[in-house]
Amino acid sequence: MMLVSNCTADDLHAVLDVLNKEMYEGNIRFKDIRPQGRQVRFTLTVNDSRGPGGRIGFGGRRVAAACWHVHGNFFDALFKVCPDAKVRAG
């Protein structure tokens, strides 16, 4: 779970749309996204664990979660849209 301040849920959706079109073939989605006070709480996941951006667990099995590359690309794009954003892992 991540908490972001200084941006909106609409900003996060716009960033996700760009990433899905440019890199992840529509495979990335929010598992959870909701306002929490003055912040937005969200979790990234995948539609298909075998698709682009799917994570492989420690035992070598596929996990229905977004890999760290997805998170890194997401935050790179987010800071271009919202340069004042502050991100916290929860």
PDB file of N, CA, C and O in Angstrom:
ATOM      1  N   MET A   1       0.839  -1.171   0.000  1.00  0.00           N
ATOM      2  CA  MET A   1       0.000   0.000   0.000  1.00  0.00           C
ATOM      3  C   MET A   1       0.892   1.244   0.000  1.00  0.00           C
ATOM      4  O   MET A   1       1.895   1.308   0.711  1.00  0.00           O
ATOM      5  N   MET A   2       0.510   2.207  -0.796  1.00  0.00           N
ATOM      6  CA  MET A   2       1.234   3.477  -0.890  1.00  0.00           C
ATOM      7  C   MET A   2       0.287   4.615  -0.525  1.00  0.00           C
ATOM      8  O   MET A   2      -0.917   4.543  -0.771  1.00  0.00           O
ATOM      9  N   LEU A   3       0.840   5.646   0.053  1.00  0.00           N
ATOM     10  CA  LEU A   3       0.113   6.879   0.343  1.00  0.00           C
ATOM     11  C   LEU A   3       0.796   8.015  -0.401  1.00  0.00           C
ATOM     12  O   LEU A   3       2.008   8.199  -0.294  1.00  0.00           O
ATOM     13  N   VAL A   4       0.014   8.770  -1.153  1.00  0.00           N
ATOM     14  CA  VAL A   4       0.565   9.881  -1.923  1.00  0.00           C
ATOM     15  C   VAL A   4      -0.166  11.158  -1.547  1.00  0.00           C
ATOM     16  O   VAL A   4      -1.394  11.181  -1.457  1.00  0.00           O
ATOM     17  N   SER A   5       0.592  12.211  -1.329  1.00  0.00           N
ATOM     18  CA  SER A   5      -0.010  13.519  -1.082  1.00  0.00           C
ATOM     19  C   SER A   5       0.401  14.463  -2.203  1.00  0.00           C
ATOM     20  O   SER A   5       1.337  14.181  -2.951  1.00  0.00           O
ATOM     21  N   ASN A   6      -0.298  15.576  -2.314  1.00  0.00           N
ATOM     22  CA  ASN A   6      -0.062  16.617  -3.328  1.00  0.00           C
ATOM     23  C   ASN A   6      -0.407  16.165  -4.741  1.00  0.00           C
ATOM     24  O   ASN A   6       0.150  16.689  -5.706  1.00  0.00           O
ATOM     25  N   CYS A   7      -1.302  15.217  -4.880  1.00  0.00           N
ATOM     26  CA  CYS A   7      -1.862  14.847  -6.180  1.00  0.00           C
ATOM     27  C   CYS A   7      -3.228  14.209  -5.941  1.00  0.00           C
ATOM     28  O   CYS A   7      -3.601  13.929  -4.801  1.00  0.00           O
ATOM     29  N   THR A   8      -3.956  13.986  -7.006  1.00  0.00           N
ATOM     30  CA  THR A   8      -5.321  13.464  -6.886  1.00  0.00           C
ATOM     31  C   THR A   8      -5.396  12.037  -7.432  1.00  0.00           C
ATOM     32  O   THR A   8      -4.469  11.552  -8.080  1.00  0.00           O
ATOM     33  N   ALA A   9      -6.514  11.386  -7.157  1.00  0.00           N
ATOM     34  CA  ALA A   9      -6.759  10.056  -7.719  1.00  0.00           C
ATOM     35  C   ALA A   9      -6.815  10.133  -9.240  1.00  0.00           C
ATOM     36  O   ALA A   9      -6.385   9.202  -9.921  1.00  0.00           O
ATOM     37  N   ASP A  10      -7.340  11.234  -9.783  1.00  0.00           N
ATOM     38  CA  ASP A  10      -7.377  11.416 -11.239  1.00  0.00           C
ATOM     39  C   ASP A  10      -5.957  11.464 -11.817  1.00  0.00           C
ATOM     40  O   ASP A  10      -5.709  10.916 -12.891  1.00  0.00           O
ATOM     41  N   ASP A  11      -5.028  12.115 -11.115  1.00  0.00           N
ATOM     42  CA  ASP A  11      -3.627  12.134 -11.550  1.00  0.00           C
ATOM     43  C   ASP A  11      -3.058  10.722 -11.593  1.00  0.00           C
ATOM     44  O   ASP A  11      -2.372  10.353 -12.546  1.00  0.00           O
ATOM     45  N   LEU A  12      -3.342   9.935 -10.561  1.00  0.00           N
ATOM     46  CA  LEU A  12      -2.838   8.566 -10.504  1.00  0.00           C
ATOM     47  C   LEU A  12      -3.402   7.717 -11.641  1.00  0.00           C
ATOM     48  O   LEU A  12      -2.682   6.925 -12.249  1.00  0.00           O
ATOM     49  N   HIS A  13      -4.700   7.888 -11.924  1.00  0.00           N
ATOM     50  CA  HIS A  13      -5.313   7.151 -13.036  1.00  0.00           C
ATOM     51  C   HIS A  13      -4.685   7.558 -14.372  1.00  0.00           C
ATOM     52  O   HIS A  13      -4.472   6.708 -15.236  1.00  0.00           O
ATOM     53  N   ALA A  14      -4.391   8.837 -14.546  1.00  0.00           N
ATOM     54  CA  ALA A  14      -3.771   9.306 -15.790  1.00  0.00           C
ATOM     55  C   ALA A  14      -2.383   8.693 -15.962  1.00  0.00           C
ATOM     56  O   ALA A  14      -2.020   8.290 -17.066  1.00  0.00           O
ATOM     57  N   VAL A  15      -1.614   8.620 -14.894  1.00  0.00           N
ATOM     58  CA  VAL A  15      -0.280   8.013 -14.947  1.00  0.00           C
ATOM     59  C   VAL A  15      -0.397   6.535 -15.303  1.00  0.00           C
ATOM     60  O   VAL A  15       0.350   6.038 -16.145  1.00  0.00           O
ATOM     61  N   LEU A  16      -1.319   5.840 -14.675  1.00  0.00           N
ATOM     62  CA  LEU A  16      -1.507   4.414 -14.947  1.00  0.00           C
ATOM     63  C   LEU A  16      -1.910   4.176 -16.403  1.00  0.00           C
ATOM     64  O   LEU A  16      -1.432   3.234 -17.034  1.00  0.00           O
ATOM     65  N   ASP A  17      -2.783   5.026 -16.933  1.00  0.00           N
ATOM     66  CA  ASP A  17      -3.193   4.898 -18.336  1.00  0.00           C
ATOM     67  C   ASP A  17      -2.000   5.021 -19.283  1.00  0.00           C
ATOM     68  O   ASP A  17      -1.876   4.251 -20.235  1.00  0.00           O
ATOM     69  N   VAL A  18      -1.136   5.977 -19.023  1.00  0.00           N
ATOM     70  CA  VAL A  18       0.050   6.171 -19.868  1.00  0.00           C
ATOM     71  C   VAL A  18       0.964   4.948 -19.796  1.00  0.00           C
ATOM     72  O   VAL A  18       1.425   4.460 -20.827  1.00  0.00           O
ATOM     73  N   LEU A  19       1.229   4.452 -18.589  1.00  0.00           N
ATOM     74  CA  LEU A  19       2.099   3.281 -18.442  1.00  0.00           C
ATOM     75  C   LEU A  19       1.520   2.059 -19.145  1.00  0.00           C
ATOM     76  O   LEU A  19       2.244   1.310 -19.800  1.00  0.00           O
ATOM     77  N   ASN A  20       0.219   1.864 -19.006  1.00  0.00           N
ATOM     78  CA  ASN A  20      -0.405   0.709 -19.649  1.00  0.00           C
ATOM     79  C   ASN A  20      -0.312   0.786 -21.164  1.00  0.00           C
ATOM     80  O   ASN A  20      -0.119  -0.234 -21.826  1.00  0.00           O
ATOM     81  N   LYS A  21      -0.446   1.971 -21.711  1.00  0.00           N
ATOM     82  CA  LYS A  21      -0.365   2.133 -23.167  1.00  0.00           C
ATOM     83  C   LYS A  21       1.069   1.992 -23.670  1.00  0.00           C
ATOM     84  O   LYS A  21       1.307   1.371 -24.706  1.00  0.00           O
ATOM     85  N   GLU A  22       2.020   2.562 -22.943  1.00  0.00           N
ATOM     86  CA  GLU A  22       3.401   2.615 -23.419  1.00  0.00           C
ATOM     87  C   GLU A  22       4.231   1.380 -23.083  1.00  0.00           C
ATOM     88  O   GLU A  22       5.144   1.032 -23.833  1.00  0.00           O
ATOM     89  N   MET A  23       3.930   0.709 -21.965  1.00  0.00           N
ATOM     90  CA  MET A  23       4.860  -0.331 -21.505  1.00  0.00           C
ATOM     91  C   MET A  23       4.223  -1.668 -21.132  1.00  0.00           C
ATOM     92  O   MET A  23       4.836  -2.712 -21.356  1.00  0.00           O
ATOM     93  N   TYR A  24       3.039  -1.670 -20.583  1.00  0.00           N
ATOM     94  CA  TYR A  24       2.535  -2.875 -19.926  1.00  0.00           C
ATOM     95  C   TYR A  24       1.285  -3.471 -20.568  1.00  0.00           C
ATOM     96  O   TYR A  24       0.619  -4.305 -19.955  1.00  0.00           O
ATOM     97  N   GLU A  25       0.964  -3.065 -21.771  1.00  0.00           N
ATOM     98  CA  GLU A  25      -0.105  -3.671 -22.561  1.00  0.00           C
ATOM     99  C   GLU A  25      -1.434  -3.786 -21.805  1.00  0.00           C
ATOM    100  O   GLU A  25      -2.179  -4.747 -22.000  1.00  0.00           O
ATOM    101  N   GLY A  26      -1.723  -2.824 -20.958  1.00  0.00           N
ATOM    102  CA  GLY A  26      -2.991  -2.820 -20.225  1.00  0.00           C
ATOM    103  C   GLY A  26      -3.050  -3.812 -19.073  1.00  0.00           C
ATOM    104  O   GLY A  26      -4.138  -4.090 -18.567  1.00  0.00           O
ATOM    105  N   ASN A  27      -1.933  -4.345 -18.647  1.00  0.00           N
ATOM    106  CA  ASN A  27      -1.928  -5.388 -17.624  1.00  0.00           C
ATOM    107  C   ASN A  27      -1.883  -4.851 -16.189  1.00  0.00           C
ATOM    108  O   ASN A  27      -2.121  -5.613 -15.251  1.00  0.00           O
ATOM    109  N   ILE A  28      -1.590  -3.587 -15.997  1.00  0.00           N
ATOM    110  CA  ILE A  28      -1.466  -3.026 -14.651  1.00  0.00           C
ATOM    111  C   ILE A  28      -2.777  -2.356 -14.262  1.00  0.00           C
ATOM    112  O   ILE A  28      -3.423  -1.698 -15.078  1.00  0.00           O
ATOM    113  N   ARG A  29      -3.158  -2.536 -12.999  1.00  0.00           N
ATOM    114  CA  ARG A  29      -4.370  -1.899 -12.487  1.00  0.00           C
ATOM    115  C   ARG A  29      -4.187  -1.584 -11.004  1.00  0.00           C
ATOM    116  O   ARG A  29      -3.241  -2.040 -10.362  1.00  0.00           O
ATOM    117  N   PHE A  30      -5.113  -0.799 -10.488  1.00  0.00           N
ATOM    118  CA  PHE A  30      -5.134  -0.538  -9.054  1.00  0.00           C
ATOM    119  C   PHE A  30      -5.925  -1.643  -8.373  1.00  0.00           C
ATOM    120  O   PHE A  30      -7.052  -1.942  -8.765  1.00  0.00           O
ATOM    121  N   LYS A  31      -5.340  -2.238  -7.367  1.00  0.00           N
ATOM    122  CA  LYS A  31      -6.078  -3.207  -6.554  1.00  0.00           C
ATOM    123  C   LYS A  31      -7.009  -2.446  -5.618  1.00  0.00           C
ATOM    124  O   LYS A  31      -8.114  -2.888  -5.305  1.00  0.00           O
ATOM    125  N   ASP A  32      -6.527  -1.302  -5.191  1.00  0.00           N
ATOM    126  CA  ASP A  32      -7.266  -0.460  -4.255  1.00  0.00           C
ATOM    127  C   ASP A  32      -6.811   0.974  -4.494  1.00  0.00           C
ATOM    128  O   ASP A  32      -5.613   1.235  -4.599  1.00  0.00           O
ATOM    129  N   ILE A  33      -7.745   1.889  -4.579  1.00  0.00           N
ATOM    130  CA  ILE A  33      -7.399   3.306  -4.659  1.00  0.00           C
ATOM    131  C   ILE A  33      -8.520   4.088  -3.989  1.00  0.00           C
ATOM    132  O   ILE A  33      -9.688   3.954  -4.353  1.00  0.00           O
ATOM    133  N   ARG A  34      -8.153   4.907  -3.005  1.00  0.00           N
ATOM    134  CA  ARG A  34      -9.172   5.695  -2.299  1.00  0.00           C
ATOM    135  C   ARG A  34      -8.540   6.861  -1.557  1.00  0.00           C
ATOM    136  O   ARG A  34      -7.397   6.783  -1.107  1.00  0.00           O
ATOM    137  N   PRO A  35      -9.290   7.924  -1.438  1.00  0.00           N
ATOM    138  CA  PRO A  35      -8.807   9.052  -0.646  1.00  0.00           C
ATOM    139  C   PRO A  35      -8.711   8.646   0.822  1.00  0.00           C
ATOM    140  O   PRO A  35      -9.558   7.918   1.338  1.00  0.00           O
ATOM    141  N   GLN A  36      -7.690   9.120   1.466  1.00  0.00           N
ATOM    142  CA  GLN A  36      -7.524   8.890   2.901  1.00  0.00           C
ATOM    143  C   GLN A  36      -7.069  10.205   3.509  1.00  0.00           C
ATOM    144  O   GLN A  36      -5.876  10.505   3.557  1.00  0.00           O
ATOM    145  N   GLY A  37      -8.026  10.973   3.965  1.00  0.00           N
ATOM    146  CA  GLY A  37      -7.717  12.310   4.454  1.00  0.00           C
ATOM    147  C   GLY A  37      -7.285  13.189   3.295  1.00  0.00           C
ATOM    148  O   GLY A  37      -8.006  13.316   2.305  1.00  0.00           O
ATOM    149  N   ARG A  38      -6.112  13.795   3.412  1.00  0.00           N
ATOM    150  CA  ARG A  38      -5.581  14.655   2.346  1.00  0.00           C
ATOM    151  C   ARG A  38      -4.657  13.891   1.409  1.00  0.00           C
ATOM    152  O   ARG A  38      -3.976  14.487   0.575  1.00  0.00           O
ATOM    153  N   GLN A  39      -4.636  12.585   1.549  1.00  0.00           N
ATOM    154  CA  GLN A  39      -3.774  11.739   0.728  1.00  0.00           C
ATOM    155  C   GLN A  39      -4.622  10.767  -0.093  1.00  0.00           C
ATOM    156  O   GLN A  39      -5.833  10.660   0.100  1.00  0.00           O
ATOM    157  N   VAL A  40      -3.962  10.063  -1.008  1.00  0.00           N
ATOM    158  CA  VAL A  40      -4.617   9.002  -1.761  1.00  0.00           C
ATOM    159  C   VAL A  40      -3.868   7.715  -1.465  1.00  0.00           C
ATOM    160  O   VAL A  40      -2.645   7.649  -1.580  1.00  0.00           O
ATOM    161  N   ARG A  41      -4.615   6.702  -1.083  1.00  0.00           N
ATOM    162  CA  ARG A  41      -4.048   5.393  -0.767  1.00  0.00           C
ATOM    163  C   ARG A  41      -4.268   4.479  -1.967  1.00  0.00           C
ATOM    164  O   ARG A  41      -5.362   4.453  -2.529  1.00  0.00           O
ATOM    165  N   PHE A  42      -3.231   3.722  -2.369  1.00  0.00           N
ATOM    166  CA  PHE A  42      -3.403   2.821  -3.501  1.00  0.00           C
ATOM    167  C   PHE A  42      -2.454   1.643  -3.440  1.00  0.00           C
ATOM    168  O   PHE A  42      -1.437   1.671  -2.747  1.00  0.00           O
ATOM    169  N   THR A  43      -2.810   0.611  -4.182  1.00  0.00           N
ATOM    170  CA  THR A  43      -1.990  -0.577  -4.360  1.00  0.00           C
ATOM    171  C   THR A  43      -2.008  -0.938  -5.830  1.00  0.00           C
ATOM    172  O   THR A  43      -3.073  -0.963  -6.447  1.00  0.00           O
ATOM    173  N   LEU A  44      -0.848  -1.219  -6.403  1.00  0.00           N
ATOM    174  CA  LEU A  44      -0.751  -1.647  -7.795  1.00  0.00           C
ATOM    175  C   LEU A  44      -0.739  -3.171  -7.873  1.00  0.00           C
ATOM    176  O   LEU A  44      -0.128  -3.839  -7.039  1.00  0.00           O
ATOM    177  N   THR A  45      -1.416  -3.713  -8.878  1.00  0.00           N
ATOM    178  CA  THR A  45      -1.421  -5.147  -9.115  1.00  0.00           C
ATOM    179  C   THR A  45      -1.510  -5.396 -10.615  1.00  0.00           C
ATOM    180  O   THR A  45      -1.446  -4.454 -11.404  1.00  0.00           O
ATOM    181  N   VAL A  46      -1.657  -6.647 -11.010  1.00  0.00           N
ATOM    182  CA  VAL A  46      -1.731  -6.999 -12.426  1.00  0.00           C
ATOM    183  C   VAL A  46      -3.033  -7.746 -12.712  1.00  0.00           C
ATOM    184  O   VAL A  46      -3.615  -8.367 -11.823  1.00  0.00           O
ATOM    185  N   ASN A  47      -3.473  -7.676 -13.952  1.00  0.00           N
ATOM    186  CA  ASN A  47      -4.632  -8.457 -14.385  1.00  0.00           C
ATOM    187  C   ASN A  47      -4.236  -9.912 -14.606  1.00  0.00           C
ATOM    188  O   ASN A  47      -4.990 -10.823 -14.264  1.00  0.00           O
ATOM    189  N   ASP A  48      -3.055 -10.132 -15.177  1.00  0.00           N
ATOM    190  CA  ASP A  48      -2.568 -11.463 -15.512  1.00  0.00           C
ATOM    191  C   ASP A  48      -1.136 -11.603 -14.994  1.00  0.00           C
ATOM    192  O   ASP A  48      -0.249 -10.866 -15.424  1.00  0.00           O
ATOM    193  N   SER A  49      -0.907 -12.535 -14.083  1.00  0.00           N
ATOM    194  CA  SER A  49       0.425 -12.681 -13.485  1.00  0.00           C
ATOM    195  C   SER A  49       1.476 -13.105 -14.504  1.00  0.00           C
ATOM    196  O   SER A  49       2.669 -12.936 -14.253  1.00  0.00           O
ATOM    197  N   ARG A  50       1.069 -13.648 -15.640  1.00  0.00           N
ATOM    198  CA  ARG A  50       2.021 -14.039 -16.689  1.00  0.00           C
ATOM    199  C   ARG A  50       2.262 -12.913 -17.694  1.00  0.00           C
ATOM    200  O   ARG A  50       3.126 -13.028 -18.563  1.00  0.00           O
ATOM    201  N   GLY A  51       1.509 -11.844 -17.578  1.00  0.00           N
ATOM    202  CA  GLY A  51       1.659 -10.714 -18.490  1.00  0.00           C
ATOM    203  C   GLY A  51       2.782  -9.786 -18.065  1.00  0.00           C
ATOM    204  O   GLY A  51       3.434 -10.011 -17.046  1.00  0.00           O
ATOM    205  N   PRO A  52       3.007  -8.730 -18.861  1.00  0.00           N
ATOM    206  CA  PRO A  52       4.066  -7.773 -18.531  1.00  0.00           C
ATOM    207  C   PRO A  52       3.811  -7.091 -17.186  1.00  0.00           C
ATOM    208  O   PRO A  52       2.701  -6.641 -16.902  1.00  0.00           O
ATOM    209  N   GLY A  53       4.854  -7.025 -16.375  1.00  0.00           N
ATOM    210  CA  GLY A  53       4.749  -6.381 -15.074  1.00  0.00           C
ATOM    211  C   GLY A  53       4.380  -7.318 -13.948  1.00  0.00           C
ATOM    212  O   GLY A  53       4.302  -6.892 -12.795  1.00  0.00           O
ATOM    213  N   GLY A  54       4.149  -8.598 -14.254  1.00  0.00           N
ATOM    214  CA  GLY A  54       3.824  -9.575 -13.219  1.00  0.00           C
ATOM    215  C   GLY A  54       5.064  -9.923 -12.411  1.00  0.00           C
ATOM    216  O   GLY A  54       6.182  -9.895 -12.926  1.00  0.00           O
ATOM    217  N   ARG A  55       4.861 -10.246 -11.160  1.00  0.00           N
ATOM    218  CA  ARG A  55       5.969 -10.514 -10.253  1.00  0.00           C
ATOM    219  C   ARG A  55       6.197 -12.015 -10.093  1.00  0.00           C
ATOM    220  O   ARG A  55       5.256 -12.807 -10.143  1.00  0.00           O
ATOM    221  N   ILE A  56       7.433 -12.381  -9.905  1.00  0.00           N
ATOM    222  CA  ILE A  56       7.781 -13.760  -9.594  1.00  0.00           C
ATOM    223  C   ILE A  56       8.256 -13.791  -8.147  1.00  0.00           C
ATOM    224  O   ILE A  56       9.153 -13.038  -7.768  1.00  0.00           O
ATOM    225  N   GLY A  57       7.659 -14.657  -7.344  1.00  0.00           N
ATOM    226  CA  GLY A  57       7.988 -14.737  -5.926  1.00  0.00           C
ATOM    227  C   GLY A  57       9.318 -15.424  -5.669  1.00  0.00           C
ATOM    228  O   GLY A  57       9.981 -15.877  -6.602  1.00  0.00           O
ATOM    229  N   PHE A  58       9.705 -15.500  -4.404  1.00  0.00           N
ATOM    230  CA  PHE A  58      10.990 -16.073  -4.020  1.00  0.00           C
ATOM    231  C   PHE A  58      11.112 -17.541  -4.413  1.00  0.00           C
ATOM    232  O   PHE A  58      12.206 -18.013  -4.724  1.00  0.00           O
ATOM    233  N   GLY A  59      10.002 -18.258  -4.401  1.00  0.00           N
ATOM    234  CA  GLY A  59      10.031 -19.673  -4.756  1.00  0.00           C
ATOM    235  C   GLY A  59       9.966 -19.924  -6.252  1.00  0.00           C
ATOM    236  O   GLY A  59       9.940 -21.079  -6.678  1.00  0.00           O
ATOM    237  N   GLY A  60       9.938 -18.869  -7.063  1.00  0.00           N
ATOM    238  CA  GLY A  60       9.882 -19.005  -8.508  1.00  0.00           C
ATOM    239  C   GLY A  60       8.476 -19.045  -9.080  1.00  0.00           C
ATOM    240  O   GLY A  60       8.308 -19.133 -10.296  1.00  0.00           O
ATOM    241  N   ARG A  61       7.476 -18.982  -8.233  1.00  0.00           N
ATOM    242  CA  ARG A  61       6.087 -18.980  -8.701  1.00  0.00           C
ATOM    243  C   ARG A  61       5.635 -17.568  -9.020  1.00  0.00           C
ATOM    244  O   ARG A  61       6.119 -16.597  -8.437  1.00  0.00           O
ATOM    245  N   ARG A  62       4.716 -17.469  -9.939  1.00  0.00           N
ATOM    246  CA  ARG A  62       4.164 -16.157 -10.293  1.00  0.00           C
ATOM    247  C   ARG A  62       3.193 -15.696  -9.219  1.00  0.00           C
ATOM    248  O   ARG A  62       2.432 -16.485  -8.659  1.00  0.00           O
ATOM    249  N   VAL A  63       3.238 -14.404  -8.949  1.00  0.00           N
ATOM    250  CA  VAL A  63       2.416 -13.800  -7.906  1.00  0.00           C
ATOM    251  C   VAL A  63       1.516 -12.764  -8.559  1.00  0.00           C
ATOM    252  O   VAL A  63       1.960 -12.039  -9.450  1.00  0.00           O
ATOM    253  N   ALA A  64       0.262 -12.679  -8.134  1.00  0.00           N
ATOM    254  CA  ALA A  64      -0.663 -11.684  -8.676  1.00  0.00           C
ATOM    255  C   ALA A  64      -0.380 -10.327  -8.043  1.00  0.00           C
ATOM    256  O   ALA A  64      -1.187  -9.796  -7.280  1.00  0.00           O
ATOM    257  N   ALA A  65       0.788  -9.778  -8.382  1.00  0.00           N
ATOM    258  CA  ALA A  65       1.217  -8.483  -7.859  1.00  0.00           C
ATOM    259  C   ALA A  65       2.105  -7.824  -8.903  1.00  0.00           C
ATOM    260  O   ALA A  65       2.662  -8.496  -9.771  1.00  0.00           O
ATOM    261  N   ALA A  66       2.233  -6.522  -8.816  1.00  0.00           N
ATOM    262  CA  ALA A  66       3.089  -5.778  -9.743  1.00  0.00           C
ATOM    263  C   ALA A  66       4.542  -5.859  -9.269  1.00  0.00           C
ATOM    264  O   ALA A  66       4.819  -5.747  -8.075  1.00  0.00           O
ATOM    265  N   CYS A  67       5.459  -6.054 -10.208  1.00  0.00           N
ATOM    266  CA  CYS A  67       6.880  -6.139  -9.864  1.00  0.00           C
ATOM    267  C   CYS A  67       7.429  -4.756  -9.506  1.00  0.00           C
ATOM    268  O   CYS A  67       6.751  -3.741  -9.665  1.00  0.00           O
ATOM    269  N   TRP A  68       8.660  -4.741  -9.022  1.00  0.00           N
ATOM    270  CA  TRP A  68       9.254  -3.471  -8.604  1.00  0.00           C
ATOM    271  C   TRP A  68       9.511  -2.556  -9.796  1.00  0.00           C
ATOM    272  O   TRP A  68       9.545  -1.336  -9.639  1.00  0.00           O
ATOM    273  N   HIS A  69       9.694  -3.133 -10.993  1.00  0.00           N
ATOM    274  CA  HIS A  69       9.865  -2.297 -12.188  1.00  0.00           C
ATOM    275  C   HIS A  69       8.620  -1.440 -12.432  1.00  0.00           C
ATOM    276  O   HIS A  69       8.718  -0.261 -12.770  1.00  0.00           O
ATOM    277  N   VAL A  70       7.465  -2.048 -12.255  1.00  0.00           N
ATOM    278  CA  VAL A  70       6.199  -1.326 -12.438  1.00  0.00           C
ATOM    279  C   VAL A  70       6.138  -0.155 -11.465  1.00  0.00           C
ATOM    280  O   VAL A  70       5.819   0.969 -11.854  1.00  0.00           O
ATOM    281  N   HIS A  71       6.443  -0.423 -10.200  1.00  0.00           N
ATOM    282  CA  HIS A  71       6.390   0.643  -9.200  1.00  0.00           C
ATOM    283  C   HIS A  71       7.377   1.762  -9.538  1.00  0.00           C
ATOM    284  O   HIS A  71       7.039   2.941  -9.438  1.00  0.00           O
ATOM    285  N   GLY A  72       8.581   1.396  -9.932  1.00  0.00           N
ATOM    286  CA  GLY A  72       9.577   2.414 -10.295  1.00  0.00           C
ATOM    287  C   GLY A  72       9.134   3.252 -11.474  1.00  0.00           C
ATOM    288  O   GLY A  72       9.253   4.477 -11.447  1.00  0.00           O
ATOM    289  N   ASN A  73       8.621   2.600 -12.515  1.00  0.00           N
ATOM    290  CA  ASN A  73       8.124   3.334 -13.686  1.00  0.00           C
ATOM    291  C   ASN A  73       6.927   4.202 -13.326  1.00  0.00           C
ATOM    292  O   ASN A  73       6.782   5.314 -13.832  1.00  0.00           O
ATOM    293  N   PHE A  74       6.068   3.685 -12.445  1.00  0.00           N
ATOM    294  CA  PHE A  74       4.897   4.450 -12.015  1.00  0.00           C
ATOM    295  C   PHE A  74       5.327   5.728 -11.306  1.00  0.00           C
ATOM    296  O   PHE A  74       4.805   6.805 -11.593  1.00  0.00           O
ATOM    297  N   PHE A  75       6.276   5.612 -10.382  1.00  0.00           N
ATOM    298  CA  PHE A  75       6.698   6.796  -9.634  1.00  0.00           C
ATOM    299  C   PHE A  75       7.473   7.778 -10.501  1.00  0.00           C
ATOM    300  O   PHE A  75       7.334   8.988 -10.325  1.00  0.00           O
ATOM    301  N   ASP A  76       8.283   7.289 -11.428  1.00  0.00           N
ATOM    302  CA  ASP A  76       8.957   8.183 -12.371  1.00  0.00           C
ATOM    303  C   ASP A  76       7.930   9.020 -13.133  1.00  0.00           C
ATOM    304  O   ASP A  76       8.085  10.234 -13.263  1.00  0.00           O
ATOM    305  N   ALA A  77       6.890   8.370 -13.632  1.00  0.00           N
ATOM    306  CA  ALA A  77       5.844   9.073 -14.384  1.00  0.00           C
ATOM    307  C   ALA A  77       5.030   9.989 -13.475  1.00  0.00           C
ATOM    308  O   ALA A  77       4.653  11.090 -13.876  1.00  0.00           O
ATOM    309  N   LEU A  78       4.762   9.537 -12.257  1.00  0.00           N
ATOM    310  CA  LEU A  78       3.979  10.349 -11.315  1.00  0.00           C
ATOM    311  C   LEU A  78       4.680  11.670 -11.018  1.00  0.00           C
ATOM    312  O   LEU A  78       4.034  12.717 -10.983  1.00  0.00           O
ATOM    313  N   PHE A  79       5.993  11.633 -10.805  1.00  0.00           N
ATOM    314  CA  PHE A  79       6.712  12.860 -10.468  1.00  0.00           C
ATOM    315  C   PHE A  79       6.816  13.818 -11.658  1.00  0.00           C
ATOM    316  O   PHE A  79       7.078  15.006 -11.471  1.00  0.00           O
ATOM    317  N   LYS A  80       6.617  13.320 -12.863  1.00  0.00           N
ATOM    318  CA  LYS A  80       6.543  14.215 -14.025  1.00  0.00           C
ATOM    319  C   LYS A  80       5.201  14.941 -14.045  1.00  0.00           C
ATOM    320  O   LYS A  80       5.130  16.109 -14.426  1.00  0.00           O
ATOM    321  N   VAL A  81       4.140  14.249 -13.635  1.00  0.00           N
ATOM    322  CA  VAL A  81       2.796  14.846 -13.615  1.00  0.00           C
ATOM    323  C   VAL A  81       2.618  15.722 -12.379  1.00  0.00           C
ATOM    324  O   VAL A  81       2.055  16.813 -12.457  1.00  0.00           O
ATOM    325  N   CYS A  82       3.100  15.238 -11.244  1.00  0.00           N
ATOM    326  CA  CYS A  82       2.961  15.946  -9.954  1.00  0.00           C
ATOM    327  C   CYS A  82       4.342  16.062  -9.294  1.00  0.00           C
ATOM    328  O   CYS A  82       4.682  15.245  -8.438  1.00  0.00           O
ATOM    329  N   PRO A  83       5.133  17.056  -9.676  1.00  0.00           N
ATOM    330  CA  PRO A  83       6.501  17.155  -9.148  1.00  0.00           C
ATOM    331  C   PRO A  83       6.568  17.339  -7.634  1.00  0.00           C
ATOM    332  O   PRO A  83       7.594  17.037  -7.026  1.00  0.00           O
ATOM    333  N   ASP A  84       5.491  17.830  -7.015  1.00  0.00           N
ATOM    334  CA  ASP A  84       5.490  18.044  -5.574  1.00  0.00           C
ATOM    335  C   ASP A  84       4.926  16.854  -4.794  1.00  0.00           C
ATOM    336  O   ASP A  84       4.756  16.939  -3.578  1.00  0.00           O
ATOM    337  N   ALA A  85       4.641  15.763  -5.474  1.00  0.00           N
ATOM    338  CA  ALA A  85       4.059  14.588  -4.816  1.00  0.00           C
ATOM    339  C   ALA A  85       5.011  14.043  -3.761  1.00  0.00           C
ATOM    340  O   ALA A  85       6.231  14.070  -3.919  1.00  0.00           O
ATOM    341  N   LYS A  86       4.418  13.549  -2.686  1.00  0.00           N
ATOM    342  CA  LYS A  86       5.180  12.883  -1.634  1.00  0.00           C
ATOM    343  C   LYS A  86       4.590  11.491  -1.470  1.00  0.00           C
ATOM    344  O   LYS A  86       3.380  11.332  -1.304  1.00  0.00           O
ATOM    345  N   VAL A  87       5.464  10.475  -1.520  1.00  0.00           N
ATOM    346  CA  VAL A  87       5.026   9.082  -1.484  1.00  0.00           C
ATOM    347  C   VAL A  87       5.538   8.431  -0.215  1.00  0.00           C
ATOM    348  O   VAL A  87       6.691   8.605   0.179  1.00  0.00           O
ATOM    349  N   ARG A  88       4.650   7.676   0.412  1.00  0.00           N
ATOM    350  CA  ARG A  88       5.004   6.899   1.609  1.00  0.00           C
ATOM    351  C   ARG A  88       4.524   5.478   1.420  1.00  0.00           C
ATOM    352  O   ARG A  88       3.412   5.259   0.939  1.00  0.00           O
ATOM    353  N   ALA A  89       5.331   4.522   1.783  1.00  0.00           N
ATOM    354  CA  ALA A  89       4.879   3.125   1.804  1.00  0.00           C
ATOM    355  C   ALA A  89       4.177   2.908   3.146  1.00  0.00           C
ATOM    356  O   ALA A  89       4.661   3.335   4.194  1.00  0.00           O
ATOM    357  N   GLY A  90       3.040   2.243   3.089  1.00  0.00           N
ATOM    358  CA  GLY A  90       2.266   2.044   4.328  1.00  0.00           C
ATOM    359  C   GLY A  90       2.234   0.622   4.773  1.00  0.00           C
ATOM    360  O   GLY A  90       1.623   0.308   5.794  1.00  0.00           O
TER     361      GLY A  90
END
